[in-house]
Amino acid sequence: MINIRDYEIILRNLGREYFIEDQQFVPDIVSWAKENNTDLSEPHIPMKLIVKSEDSLLMVIQEHINDEILSDVIKNLGIRWSVKDNVTDIDQKFNSIKKRLAYCFLKEYAMALDKTGGDGLSEDEWVAEEMEYLGFFKE
């Protein structure tokens, strides 16, 4: 079980980078979504970006995440990515909890961008470019 508070600094830094200053940690994202009548973009991603207004964003983050959930997120990414590139080992590229959480955070953000057009692979490409720019793959 992953305690998100152990990675809070990384998530806060990403939030500042993408103007998501407001982050809320919840025990269970699915229960939170039901209580708040909110659809989850992808139910297996343990985060949800809420656009409160044009200049106010909230990232809701599940406090404890099962390792298998993050593995499934990366497995789904690998399936989509294989359409573009079947050589890259996505599991190896996203080989740490830090990278996997950053992917989830940025994927939620990418889903709100007009330029990705709501296309999963376009969102994944944008996230990979941003993670490269931020230095996540230099480790």
C-alpha positions as CSV (number, residue, x, y, z in Angstrom):
1,M,0.0,0.0,0.0
2,I,1.4,3.4,-1.0
3,N,0.9,6.3,1.4
4,I,0.5,9.4,-0.8
5,R,1.7,11.6,2.0
6,D,5.2,10.1,1.4
7,Y,5.1,11.7,-2.1
8,E,3.3,14.9,-1.2
9,I,6.2,17.1,-2.0
10,I,6.4,15.8,-5.6
11,L,2.6,16.3,-6.0
12,R,2.7,19.8,-4.5
13,N,5.6,20.7,-6.9
14,L,3.6,19.4,-9.9
15,G,0.7,21.4,-8.6
16,R,2.7,24.6,-8.5
17,E,4.1,23.9,-12.0
18,Y,0.6,23.5,-13.5
19,F,-1.2,26.1,-11.3
20,I,-3.0,23.5,-9.2
21,E,-2.4,24.9,-5.8
22,D,-5.4,23.3,-4.2
23,Q,-5.0,19.6,-3.5
24,Q,-7.4,17.5,-1.4
25,F,-6.5,14.1,0.0
26,V,-9.4,11.7,0.4
27,P,-9.6,8.2,1.8
28,D,-11.3,6.8,-1.3
29,I,-11.7,8.5,-4.7
30,V,-14.6,6.4,-5.8
31,S,-16.6,7.2,-2.7
32,W,-15.7,10.8,-2.9
33,A,-16.8,10.9,-6.6
34,K,-20.2,9.4,-5.6
35,E,-20.7,11.8,-2.7
36,N,-19.9,14.8,-5.0
37,N,-21.8,13.5,-8.1
38,T,-18.6,13.6,-10.1
39,D,-17.6,11.2,-12.9
40,L,-14.1,9.8,-12.7
41,S,-12.3,10.2,-16.0
42,E,-10.7,6.9,-15.7
43,P,-11.8,5.0,-12.6
44,H,-8.5,3.3,-12.0
45,I,-6.5,6.6,-11.8
46,P,-6.5,7.6,-8.1
47,M,-6.8,11.3,-8.8
48,K,-9.4,13.6,-10.2
49,L,-8.9,17.2,-11.5
50,I,-11.8,19.5,-10.8
51,V,-12.0,22.8,-12.7
52,K,-13.7,25.0,-10.1
53,S,-13.4,28.1,-12.3
54,E,-11.3,29.5,-15.1
55,D,-8.4,30.2,-12.7
56,S,-9.1,27.7,-9.9
57,L,-8.2,24.0,-10.1
58,L,-8.5,21.3,-7.5
59,M,-6.8,17.9,-7.6
60,V,-8.5,15.3,-5.5
61,I,-6.0,12.5,-4.5
62,Q,-6.7,9.2,-2.9
63,E,-4.5,9.0,0.3
64,H,-3.6,5.3,0.1
65,I,-3.2,3.5,-3.2
66,N,-2.7,-0.2,-3.7
67,D,0.4,-0.9,-5.8
68,E,-1.6,-3.0,-8.2
69,I,-3.7,0.0,-9.1
70,L,-0.7,2.0,-10.3
71,S,0.6,-1.1,-12.1
72,D,-2.8,-1.3,-13.9
73,V,-2.5,2.4,-14.9
74,I,0.9,1.8,-16.5
75,K,-0.3,-1.5,-18.1
76,N,-3.2,0.5,-19.8
77,L,-0.7,3.2,-20.8
78,G,1.5,0.5,-22.4
79,I,-1.5,-0.9,-24.4
80,R,-2.3,2.5,-25.7
81,W,1.4,3.4,-26.3
82,S,2.0,0.2,-28.3
83,V,-0.1,1.8,-31.2
84,K,2.6,4.5,-31.4
85,D,5.7,2.6,-30.4
86,N,6.0,-1.1,-29.7
87,V,9.7,-1.0,-28.9
88,T,9.6,1.2,-25.7
89,D,9.2,-0.8,-22.5
90,I,6.6,1.4,-20.7
91,D,6.9,-0.6,-17.5
92,Q,10.6,0.1,-17.4
93,K,10.2,3.7,-18.4
94,F,7.7,4.3,-15.5
95,N,9.7,2.1,-13.1
96,S,9.1,4.0,-9.9
97,I,6.2,5.0,-7.7
98,K,7.3,8.7,-8.2
99,K,7.1,8.4,-12.0
100,R,3.8,6.6,-11.8
101,L,2.2,9.1,-9.5
102,A,3.5,12.0,-11.7
103,Y,2.0,10.2,-14.7
104,C,-1.4,10.0,-13.0
105,F,-1.3,13.6,-11.9
106,L,-0.3,14.9,-15.4
107,K,-2.8,12.5,-17.1
108,E,-5.6,14.1,-15.2
109,Y,-4.4,17.5,-16.2
110,A,-4.0,16.5,-19.8
111,M,-7.6,15.3,-19.9
112,A,-8.6,19.0,-19.3
113,L,-6.5,20.4,-22.1
114,D,-8.1,21.4,-25.4
115,K,-5.0,20.5,-27.4
116,T,-5.2,16.8,-26.5
117,G,-8.7,16.6,-27.9
118,G,-9.9,14.0,-25.4
119,D,-7.8,11.4,-27.2
120,G,-6.1,9.0,-24.7
121,L,-2.9,8.6,-26.8
122,S,-2.6,12.3,-27.4
123,E,-2.9,12.8,-23.6
124,D,-0.2,10.2,-23.0
125,E,2.1,11.8,-25.5
126,W,1.6,15.2,-23.8
127,V,2.3,13.7,-20.4
128,A,5.5,11.9,-21.6
129,E,6.8,15.1,-23.1
130,E,6.1,17.0,-19.9
131,M,7.7,14.4,-17.7
132,E,10.7,14.4,-20.0
133,Y,10.9,18.2,-19.8
134,L,10.6,18.0,-16.0
135,G,13.4,15.5,-15.8
136,F,11.6,12.5,-14.5
137,F,13.3,10.2,-17.0
138,K,16.8,11.4,-16.3
139,E,16.9,9.4,-13.0
